[in-house]
Amino acid sequence: MREDSAEFEDGIIIQEFRKGFKLGDRLLRPSMVKVSAGPGPAKPEQEAPQEQVNTEISEDSKENEGGTEAESA
């Protein structure tokens, strides 16, 4: 598993879920770990599209409200 992390550099093991085992040179069970993918994308870039979605939803709601009034009249 990989996870964005501002604390750790790329490729550093953050968490071990299951311990792995070796017997001599033979791998019996590989470990399951979470590895840092380095710092992720900036959050302000992600917030802008959400605002646009909210605006589109509001406009659709207004259109639906207007349509119900015309149908009932």
C-alpha positions as CSV (number, residue, x, y, z in Angstrom):
1,M,0.0,0.0,0.0
2,R,1.2,3.5,-0.7
3,E,0.1,6.7,1.0
4,D,1.0,10.4,0.6
5,S,3.0,11.7,3.6
6,A,4.4,15.1,4.3
7,E,6.4,13.7,7.2
8,F,8.3,11.0,5.3
9,E,10.3,10.8,2.1
10,D,9.3,8.6,-0.9
11,G,10.0,4.9,-0.3
12,I,10.1,4.9,3.6
13,I,8.0,2.2,5.3
14,I,5.4,4.0,7.5
15,Q,3.5,1.0,9.0
16,E,3.8,-2.8,9.0
17,F,0.5,-4.7,8.9
18,R,1.8,-8.3,8.8
19,K,5.3,-9.4,9.6
20,G,7.2,-11.4,7.0
21,F,9.4,-14.5,7.6
22,K,12.5,-16.0,6.0
23,L,14.1,-19.4,6.6
24,G,17.7,-19.2,5.6
25,D,17.6,-17.7,2.1
26,R,14.0,-18.8,1.4
27,L,11.2,-16.3,1.8
28,L,8.3,-18.0,3.6
29,R,5.9,-15.1,3.9
30,P,6.4,-11.5,2.6
31,S,5.5,-8.7,4.9
32,M,2.6,-6.4,4.2
33,V,3.5,-2.7,4.7
34,K,2.4,0.9,4.0
35,V,5.1,2.9,2.1
36,S,5.3,6.7,1.9
37,A,4.7,8.1,-1.6
38,G,6.2,11.5,-0.5
39,P,4.2,14.7,-0.2
40,G,0.9,14.6,-2.1
41,P,-0.7,17.3,-4.3
42,A,-1.6,20.6,-2.7
43,K,-5.1,20.7,-1.2
44,P,-6.2,24.1,-2.6
45,E,-6.2,22.7,-6.1
46,Q,-8.6,20.0,-5.0
47,E,-11.0,22.4,-3.2
48,A,-11.8,24.5,-6.4
49,P,-13.6,21.7,-8.3
50,Q,-15.8,21.0,-5.3
51,E,-17.1,24.6,-5.3
52,Q,-18.0,24.3,-9.0
53,V,-20.0,21.2,-8.3
54,N,-21.9,23.0,-5.5
55,T,-22.7,25.8,-7.9
56,E,-24.0,23.4,-10.6
57,I,-26.2,21.6,-8.1
58,S,-27.7,25.0,-6.9
59,E,-28.5,25.9,-10.5
60,D,-30.1,22.6,-11.1
61,S,-32.2,23.0,-8.0
62,K,-33.4,26.4,-9.2
63,E,-34.4,25.0,-12.6
64,N,-36.3,22.1,-10.9
65,E,-38.2,24.6,-8.6
66,G,-39.2,26.7,-11.6
67,G,-40.4,23.7,-13.5
68,T,-42.7,22.5,-10.8
69,E,-44.4,26.0,-10.6
70,A,-45.0,26.0,-14.3
71,E,-46.5,22.5,-14.3
72,S,-48.9,23.3,-11.4
73,A,-50.2,26.5,-13.0
